[in-house]
Amino acid sequence: MVQGADKLQPIPVWLGRLRLELRQLALPLLSGAQRGLLSIAFEVPVRELAAPPAQARIWLYWHQPARSHRLLGLGMAFSQAAQGAGRFQELDAAYQKLQARWTRITQGSGRAKARAFLGHAFDPAFEAQECWQGFDSAGLYIPQLLFEWKNGRCVLTFNYFRDEDTQPENVISGWIKQLRSALRGDGAMAPAAPAAFLQTESPEASTWKSGVAEAIDAMREGELEKVVLTRQLKLRFPTLVPHRQLLPSLARQYPGCTMLSVSFGREVLLAATPEKLFDMNAERIHCDALAGTFPAHICQPNAEMEAYEHAPVVRAIEKALEPFCTDLKTDKAARPLSFRSLSHLYTSVVARPRPAVRPLQILEALHPTPAVGGMPRSAALAWIRRHERLSRGWYTGAFGWLGDNFEAQMSVILRCALIQGKTARLYAGAGITPVSNPEQELQETLLKFAPMLNAMTR
């Protein structure tokens, strides 16, 4: 339908042509008795949107600047929520059922790729309360409109779940209305000016350090080997938090991270996370073992950090992958991975999945790694439920997408903020081990708050 980006027609022309082609393709597919998901894809002359459009209420945004790959989903064509210990198995079954009745149509050089967003909270028992409204314990999401930019090209996919109440003309006009709104909302974004703010900590520093000391005592008594404890900074601004402006700024500062933005109509989850939980296809799985944090000016952390924090994460990932993979290969030694002011110990773990291994099976095996939960897994989760006085929500959960050929990309939700109007809640944690020092662990949380805090206040 569309040639190279430099030869494209003006937007009014191509949009009118797109509407005619979309209607011709969609009407018979929406009017019949067939049920299930319908996706119709076009290559379109839409430049990359640096953030969700200003008019959007529901969106799912994923961006890896280093790979020139960006996804933006608007609205909701289909969603499935799950909770409890079997939540990933339930979503796996739902996704397989969805794929069995998924009609995909390509027009011109576009390709109707399967793209389902997937996100989940840290705790399978999570229930949204005063904040995190609309966020599920775990959820599978198909947007009404999906933009995918990769290597300078944009594919736009229109999605709709057909049932007995489908009204074809309403579906088509709804698609076009949302597209026009998205294109109108792609205006220039002025940089956010620094503003005064009020900051509160939860728990306060002294209380959190007492909790760290209590956890260390439990480890010395053999109850735990490691536990990750979380803190929250609550920021209050005199004006609305400019979350759309923050995304391109964070992408410029942290191009090696994955940018995330999710809203289900109320709060906005924003993250610039350094850690992929895994990415995979039918031939390869790659996991980041990222554990152990220290200031970037330090060339190498102490040996205790590697032995107590990093090495157990590597072993846990290897153990989780073994039943599903062959040809497991792990870096011989951890190396520092720097992101401006802070560094992490990093080890790459790569394997070949066994035939027909599905992404949600890998997710269930991996989450939570000791880097975000602790060891043993069940004891650490029980400790966190008893002792943390705040809801982590999706912090230290994961967000990403599922695709064709067992393809998936899932990122751990770190360096994040939950934004509602003039309020932003920032989250950071630290891995507590028997050799931890409460004051040093407190300083580590401050180091982790810094990227998002600086982006919002400088």
N, C-alpha and C positions, 0 to 999 in steps of 0.2 A: 504493500500500500504506500509506503513512504521510502524515499531514497535517503541519501546521506543528509546529515543534519544541516550542512551548509547549503543544500538545495531545497530546503523545505518551504512550503507555502506559508503565508501568514496564518496565524491561528484561526481567525474567523472562517477562512476558506477550508482548512483541513478539518476543523471541528464540524462544519456543516456536512462535509463529505463523510466524516466518521459516523455521524448520526444516521445517515441514510444506509450505510453499510451495516451498521450495528442492528438497525431495525430489520433489514432484510434477513440477516442471519438469525436474530433472536426470536422473531415472531413465531415461526413454526416450531422452534424448540421449546418455547414457553407455552404454546397453545395446546400441545399434545398431552397425552396421558402419562408421559414419562415423569418420574419423580427423581429427586436427588439434586446434587449440585451441578450447576451449569457455569462454565467459564469460557469467555470469549476474549481473545487477546489480539491486540494490534501493536505494531511499532508506531510510536507517535513522536512528534517534534516538541517534546516538553523537556526543557532544561532541568537539571537537578534542583529539587527543592531542598534548601538547607535546613528546613524544619517543617513540621506540620502546618498547613494553612491556618491563618488566624481564625477563620470561621468554623474550623473543625471542632467537633465535640468528642468524637470517639476516633482514636487513631492508634496505630501500632507502627513504630518507627525503629529501624535497625540500620546501622551504617558502620562500615569498616573503611575508613579513609585510606588506609595503606593498600587495600585491595580494589579501590575505586568501585565499591559495591554498596548499593543503598536500596532499601525497601521501605515503602510507605504504604500502609493500608489505611483506608478511610471507611468509616461506617462498619456495619456488621451484617454479613450475609448468613453466617452460621456460627454458633458457639456451643461448646459442650464443657460443662464444669464437672469436676470430680474432687472428692475429699477423702481423707483417711489413708490408711496404709496401702490400700489397693488403687490409689488414684491414678498412677501411671499405667497400670494394667487396664483400667477402665477407659482411659483416653486412647490407649493403643487399640483396643477393640473398636472404639468409636471411629478412629481414623481409618482403620481397615474397612469398616462398613461404609464410610464416606467415599473412599476410593473406589469401591465396587460399583457405585452408582454415580460416578463423576464423569460428566460429558464435557470434553474440552475441545474448543474450536479455535483454529488459528486463521487469521486473515492476513494475507500478504506475508511480510517477512517476520511478523511477530510470532512468538511461540508461547502457547498456553501452558506454562509450567505449573506444576502443583506447588502451591505455596500455602502452608498453614502455619500461622504463628502459634507458638506454645510458650506459656509462662506459668510459673508456680512459686508459691511461698516456700520459705525454708521449712516450716513445720507442717506436716500433713494434716494436723488438727487445727490449722489456722482458720479463724473466722473473723471477717472484717467487723470492726467496732467503730470507734470514734473517727479513726482515719482508715485509709486503705479501702474506702467504700467502692464497691464494684469490682474489686480484685478478688479472684477466686483462689481457693487453696491450690488448684491446678486447673488450667483451662486451655482449650483448643479453639482457635479463632480464625475464621475466614472473613476477610473484609469485603465490603461491597465493591470497592475499587482498590486495585493493587498496582502501584507504580514500582517498577524495578529498573534501576539504572545500573548498568555495568559496562565498563570500557567505552563510555561516551554514548551509549544507546539506551533508549527508554522503551520498555514494553509495558503497556497498560492492559490490565486484565479486569473485565467486568464479571463479577460473581453474583449468583443468586441461587438460593436453595428452593427448588420447585416442589410445591405440595398442591393439595386439591384447591387451595384458595388463590393460586397464582393468577394475577391479572396482568397479562403481557404488556399492555400499553402503559400501565402504571409503573411497571418495573423499568421499562426502557426510559420513560421520562424521568424517573427517579435517578437512574444512572447518569443521564445527561445533566440534570440539575446539579448533582453532586460534583460532576466533573467541572462544570462552569464555575461553581463555587470555589473549587480547589485552585483553578487557574486565576480567578480574580484575587484570591488570597495570597498569591505569590508576589507580594510587593516587597520593596526593599525594607530591610530591618535596620533601624538605627541602633548603634551600640548603646547598651544599657549604661546609664550614668551611675556612679557610686551613690549609695544612699545610706542614711543612718539606719541602724537596726538594733533590736533588743535580742540578746542571746541568753538562753537558759540551757542548762545541761541536765540530762536524765540518764542514769543517776548522777548526782554531783560527784566531783572527783574523789572526795574522801570516802564516800559510800562505795563507789566502784572499786577503789583500791582495797577496801575491806573485803569485798566480794572476791577479789583476786586472791587475797591471802587465805580466805576460807577454801577456795578451790584448790590452792596449793596444799593445804592441810589434808584435804580429802585425797589428793594424789599420794601423799606420803603414807596415808593409811591404806592405800591400795584400792580405793573406790573408783578412781579415774586414772587415766594416763595423760589425757589432755582434754581441755574444754575451751571453746571459743566464746568469749563474753563480749557483749555489744553495749555501745553507748550511743546516745542521741544528742545532737545539738538542735535546738529549736530556735529558728531565727524569725523575727517579726519585723517587717519592713513597712514604711509609710505608704508605699505604692505597691501595685501588683508585681509579683516576681516575674521578670521577663524570660520565661523558660524557653521561648522560641529563639531569642537572641543568644541564649547561653549555649545552645547546641553547636552552631558554627564556631563559636569561640573555643569551646572545648575540643572540637575536632582539629582546629589549628594547633592547639597547645599539646594535644595528646594523639597524634595521628596513628600511633601503634595500638591504641585502645579501640574498643567497640562502643559506639554511641547508641544509647537506647532512650526512647521516649514512648511512654504508654499512658493513655487516658481512656477510661470507660465512662466519661461524662462528668467527672467531678475532680478528684485529685489527679496530678500529673506525676508520674514516676520518671525521673531523669537520671541517667547514669553515663559515666565514661569509664567503663570497666576494663582492667588490664587482662582479665583471665577468661579464656575459653574453657568451658567445662569439657566440651568435645566438639570436633567437627568430623563428619564422616560421609562416606558414600559406600557403594557395594564393595569397593576394593580396599578402602583404607579408613582407619580411625586414628585421629590425633587428639591427645589430651595434653593440657597444660598442668603440670604440677607446679603450683605457685604458692609458696609458703615460706614465711620468714621475711620480715620487713625491716629496713634500716635506711638511714639518710643516704642520699645519693653520693655525697662526698666521701663516704666510707667505701674503700675499694673492695673489701671482703668482710663479711660478718664473722663473729666468733664461731668456733667449732660447735659449741653447745646448740646454737640456733639450727645448724644443719642437722645435728644428730637428733634433737628433740622435736623440732618443728617441721623441717623439710623432708627428711628421709622417710618418716612414717607416712606422709602423704603420697610419696612415690610408690611405696610398697602397697598402700591401700588401692591406688589406681590400678597397679599391675594385677592385684588379686581380684579386683572387680571385673577386669577385662578378660582374664584367663578363660572362664567358661564360654565366652562368646567369640574368642579370637585365636588366631595362630600368628606365628612370626612376630612375637612381641619384642620390640626393641626400645631400650631406654638409654638416654644419654649416660655416659660413664660417670660424669660429675656434674653437679649443679653449677650454674653460672649466674652472676648478677644480671638482672634485667631492670634497666633504669627507666623511670618516667618522671623526668624533670627533677623534683625535689626528693623523691624517694626511690628506693630500689627493692626488688624482691629476689629471693633465690628461685631459680627457674630450672626445671628439667622437662624435656620433651619425651613423651611416651607415645610410640607409634605401633600399630598392630594391623593385621589383616582380619576383617570380620569373617566369621564362618558364613556359609550360604544362608541367605534370607534372614540374617539378624537385623532386627528393626531398631530404629533410633530410641524408641521409648523403652526398650529392653536395656539399652546401654544407660539411659538416664536413670532408670530404677536401680541399676547396679552401682552407679557412681555416687548418686546424691544421698546424703551429704558426705562429701569427702572430709577427712580430718582437718582440712584447711578452713572449713566453715562451721563444723560441728564439734568434733573431738573424737576421742577414743576411750573405751569401746563406744561404737556408734550409739547403741541404745542407752547406755549409762550416761553418755554426754548429753543426749537429747533430754533425758529425764532431769538431769541437773539443770539444764537451761530452763526447762519449764518451771522448775521449782524456784529458781533464783533470779531470773531476769524479770524485771518489773515493767518492761515495755514490749510492745508487739513489733517484732522484726518485719512482719508482713512479707513482702517479696525480697527484702534485703537478704542476701546470701542464698536466695533461691536462684532461679535461672530464667532466662528469656532468649528466644531465638525462633527458628523456623524449621519446618519439615518440608522435604521436596521429593522429587522423583529419584528412582534408582537408589533408594534407602539413604538419600542425601539429607543432611541436617547440620545445623550450626546452633550450638547452645552456649551462651555466655553466663558466667556467674555474675549476679547483680551486686557489684561492689562500687565504691566511690559514687554513691548515689544520693539523691534527695527526693523526698516526697513533698510536692508543692500543692498548696491550696490557697489561691488568692494571694494574700499578703504574707502568708506563712510558709516557711520551708523547714522540713525536718531532715537533717543530715545524719547518716548512719556510719559508724565505724566500729570495728571490733579488733580483738587481739587474741592470739592463741596462747593459752595459759598452760605451762608445763611445770614439772617439779622444780626446774631451775629458774623459773620466772622471778622477776623483781617487780612488785606492784607499781612503783614509780616509773620504771622503764616501760612497763606495759601501758601506763597512762599516756606517756609521751608518744608511744607508737600510735595510739588512737588519734592524738592531735595531728600527727604527721599524715594520717589517712584522711582526716577531715579537710586538710589544707587545700587539695585541688578544687573541690566544689566550693568551699568557703571563700577562697580567693576569687574564683570565677564570679561569685555573687556579690562580693563586697569591694572589689578593686576596679 
